[in-house]
Every structure is written in C-alpha cells, then in structure tokens.
Amino acid sequence: MNEKANSRSKGRSILALTLVFGPALFLIFMATRGCDHRFKELADYGLVEAPTFTVYNHKGKQTKSLKDYQNQVVLLNTLQTTCPYQCGLAFFPLTQKLYQDLRTNKRKKLKQVRMLSIVVDSLGNPVSEQALLDIQDMLRNNVEGYDPELWQLVIAEPKDFFNHKNNGVDLIVRDKKYFGGVSYNELIMLLDKKNHLRMVLNGHTEGMIRKMKEHLALLMKQYDKARAKR
C-alpha cells in the first residue's frame, strides 16, 4: 500500500511541476534528461522552418534562409540590445565558454558550426539595422576575436524561428519570470545540418551554456560515427 501511495504521490508531483513550469520548459526538461550523455544520439524534434531573413556576416548584409545553412550546424538564439550587461542569455559564459571554443578549436569539424543571433530589444521585438550594427560594434569591443562569419547577427521576427512544436508543445511562453517576459529571450536552439532541432536549453545560466557545449560536441560525434560507417 505504501508503494502504491508513493507512486501516486510521485505522479501528482510530476503533473504539478509540468503545470507550474509550462509546456516550453517541459520540452526543455525532456531534452535535458540525457545531459549525462548516457544516450547514444540526440533526439530529433523535427524541421525548423522560417521565412527568409537579413543576416550580417563578413560579407556585409545578405538575405538568407535556414536552407542556406544546411550542411552546417547552427546555434540559434536572441541577443538583446541591452547586452552585454542585461541579457536573456548568460552573456560572458556564452562568449567565453561557447564562442571561444568554436573560434579557437582547430578541428575542422567545428568549422561547420555557426552561431546565429537574432537581435531584439529587451522585450524580444525585432530591431532596426542601426540597432543591429550597434550590437555588432559591442561584440567587436567585448568579445575577443569576434568573427562576423562565425557569429552572425540577424534581423528577423524571432517568433518565426521559435514557434516550434513537438507533440503539441510550443517553445514560446510569455511569462514575467523570463527576461523581457518571453521565453525565447533565454533559449538556445541547436539545429543539425538538415535544419532539424536537436536540443533546446535555457541559456540564462553558465551551467546551461556548458550543457549546450556538451550537446554540440555529442552531435558532432554523431556525424563522426556516420562518416566512419561509410
């Protein structure tokens, strides 16, 4: 009887947590259950589709779509105009723990990775070209070795990218507990070479930035194994 009671109590607790934290965080929780990497492959949450957008890279301003990044792995996030001091993501861990690893790593496989940051205001709304250029200057001044080809800035509607559903679960949640009141201000999405979502984490803390770095490494290992089997 005690065992049954404990089981019912555990079930109620899980349901309560799901209701409290919302569907977006439930998807994040499901995605991070394997953070210890006991699994062999990252889950596939399906194709991320979005309209064309304006990207600023080493060639200047260009119109692109996610299809242009097929055969590359993409880290997709938002970057607020209030950065580096007030950001949805943990800015300095993002630059020191994740970006610098991409920039300084000499392995060819990490040359296939790009970071795309949709520049938004503090409430998660799209910004003007001048606001984006100001953020580009900020990155040049605050990020060692900032490379606009490796870390590309984007003008777009962020909801077009983060309005992703899996089994009815939507990543976009509006709640005061998120920076600027919207969940995507704090999210990092990991897209594979076919534009499929393979991981999404809340990057508001250094610990989650480290976790994303680990999951990126795991995805690259999956590609290594696939090549070895050919």
C-alpha positions in Angstrom: 0.0 0.0 0.0 2.8 2.4 0.8 4.4 1.7 -2.5 1.2 2.5 -4.3 0.7 5.6 -2.3 4.3 6.8 -3.1 3.7 6.1 -6.8 0.5 8.2 -6.8 2.3 11.0 -4.9 5.2 11.0 -7.4 2.8 11.1 -10.3 1.0 14.1 -8.8 4.3 15.8 -8.2 5.3 15.4 -11.8 2.0 16.7 -13.1 2.2 19.7 -10.7 5.7 20.6 -12.0 4.5 20.3 -15.6 1.6 22.7 -14.9 3.8 25.1 -13.0 6.7 25.4 -15.3 4.7 25.3 -18.6 4.9 23.3 -21.8 8.1 25.0 -23.1 10.1 24.1 -20.0 8.6 20.6 -20.2 10.2 20.2 -23.6 13.4 21.6 -22.3 13.3 19.1 -19.4 12.7 16.2 -21.7 15.6 17.4 -23.9 18.0 17.6 -21.0 17.2 14.3 -19.3 20.2 12.9 -21.1 22.6 15.6 -20.1 24.9 12.9 -18.6 25.1 11.5 -22.2 24.1 8.0 -21.4 22.2 8.0 -24.7 23.9 7.5 -28.0 22.2 10.1 -30.1 20.4 13.4 -29.5 16.6 13.3 -30.1 15.3 14.8 -33.3 12.5 17.3 -32.7 11.8 17.9 -36.3 12.4 20.5 -39.0 12.6 24.2 -38.1 11.1 26.3 -40.8 11.3 30.1 -41.1 10.9 32.7 -43.8 13.9 34.5 -45.3 15.8 36.9 -43.0 18.6 39.5 -43.2 21.9 38.3 -41.9 25.1 40.4 -41.3 28.3 38.5 -41.7 31.8 39.1 -43.1 30.3 40.0 -46.5 28.0 42.6 -45.0 24.2 42.4 -45.4 22.6 39.4 -47.1 19.2 37.8 -47.5 19.3 34.2 -46.5 17.1 31.3 -45.2 17.9 28.4 -43.0 18.3 26.3 -46.1 21.5 28.2 -46.8 22.9 26.7 -43.6 22.2 23.1 -44.5 25.4 21.1 -44.1 26.3 23.4 -41.2 25.3 23.0 -37.5 23.6 26.2 -36.2 23.4 27.6 -32.6 20.3 29.9 -32.8 19.5 32.4 -30.1 18.4 36.0 -29.5 20.6 38.8 -28.4 19.1 41.9 -26.8 20.2 45.5 -27.5 20.7 45.9 -23.7 23.7 43.4 -23.8 26.3 42.8 -22.5 25.0 44.0 -19.1 21.4 42.9 -19.3 20.8 39.8 -21.5 18.4 36.9 -21.7 21.4 34.6 -22.0 24.4 34.4 -19.7 26.5 36.7 -22.0 30.0 36.2 -20.7 29.7 32.4 -20.4 28.2 32.4 -23.9 31.3 34.3 -25.3 34.0 32.6 -23.1 32.7 29.0 -22.8 31.0 28.5 -26.1 32.0 31.1 -28.8 35.7 31.0 -27.9 35.7 27.2 -28.1 34.3 27.5 -31.7 36.8 30.2 -32.6 40.0 28.6 -31.2 39.2 25.0 -31.8 41.4 23.8 -34.7 39.4 20.7 -35.5 37.9 21.0 -38.9 34.5 19.7 -37.8 33.8 22.7 -35.6 34.4 24.9 -38.7 31.0 23.6 -39.7 29.3 25.4 -36.8 27.7 28.8 -37.0 26.1 30.9 -34.3 23.1 33.0 -35.4 21.8 35.7 -33.0 18.5 37.4 -33.8 19.0 40.9 -32.5 15.9 42.1 -30.5 15.1 44.7 -27.9 14.6 44.0 -24.2 11.1 42.7 -24.9 12.1 40.3 -27.7 10.9 42.5 -30.6 12.8 42.9 -33.9 15.1 45.9 -34.2 16.3 48.4 -36.8 19.5 47.9 -38.9 21.3 50.6 -36.8 20.5 48.8 -33.6 22.0 45.6 -35.0 25.1 47.5 -36.2 25.4 48.9 -32.6 25.4 45.3 -31.3 27.9 44.3 -33.8 30.2 47.1 -32.6 29.5 45.9 -29.0 30.7 42.4 -29.9 33.8 43.7 -31.5 34.6 45.7 -28.3 33.7 43.0 -25.8 34.4 39.6 -27.5 38.0 38.6 -28.2 38.4 37.6 -31.8 34.8 38.4 -32.8 34.3 36.9 -36.3 31.1 38.0 -38.1 31.3 34.9 -40.2 31.3 32.6 -37.3 28.9 34.6 -35.1 26.3 36.1 -37.5 23.7 38.7 -36.5 20.2 38.5 -37.9 17.2 40.9 -38.3 14.1 38.8 -38.2 10.9 38.1 -36.2 12.1 35.6 -33.5 8.7 34.0 -33.2 9.2 32.7 -36.8 12.1 30.6 -35.5 11.0 29.7 -32.0 7.4 28.9 -32.8 8.3 25.2 -33.0 6.1 22.5 -31.7 6.7 18.8 -30.9 3.8 16.7 -29.8 1.8 19.8 -29.2 4.4 21.5 -27.0 5.3 25.1 -28.0 8.6 26.7 -27.1 7.1 30.2 -26.9 5.8 31.1 -23.5 5.0 34.6 -22.2 5.7 35.0 -18.5 7.3 37.6 -16.3 9.8 35.1 -15.0 11.6 35.2 -18.3 13.9 38.1 -19.4 11.7 40.6 -21.2 8.7 38.4 -20.4 9.2 35.9 -23.2 10.8 32.5 -23.2 12.8 32.8 -26.4 14.9 35.6 -24.9 16.6 32.9 -22.9 16.7 29.9 -25.3 19.4 28.4 -27.4 18.4 26.0 -30.1 20.8 23.5 -31.6 20.0 22.8 -35.3 21.6 20.0 -37.2 22.9 20.0 -40.8 19.3 19.4 -42.1 17.8 22.3 -40.0 16.3 19.9 -37.5 16.0 20.9 -33.9 18.2 18.5 -31.8 18.4 20.4 -28.5 16.9 23.4 -26.8 18.2 24.8 -23.5 17.5 27.8 -21.3 20.9 29.6 -21.5 20.3 32.1 -18.7 22.9 30.4 -16.5 26.5 29.4 -17.0 25.6 25.7 -16.3 23.2 25.5 -19.2 25.7 27.2 -21.5 28.1 24.4 -20.6 25.4 21.8 -21.2 24.8 23.2 -24.7 28.6 22.9 -25.4 28.4 19.3 -24.4 25.4 18.6 -26.6 27.1 20.3 -29.5 30.1 18.0 -29.0 27.8 15.0 -28.9 26.1 16.0 -32.1 29.4 16.3 -33.8 30.4 12.9 -32.6 27.2 11.5 -34.2 28.4 12.9 -37.5 31.9 11.4 -37.0 30.3 8.0 -36.4 28.2 8.4 -39.5 31.2 9.2 -41.6 33.2 6.3 -40.2 30.4 3.9 -41.3 30.6 4.9 -44.9 
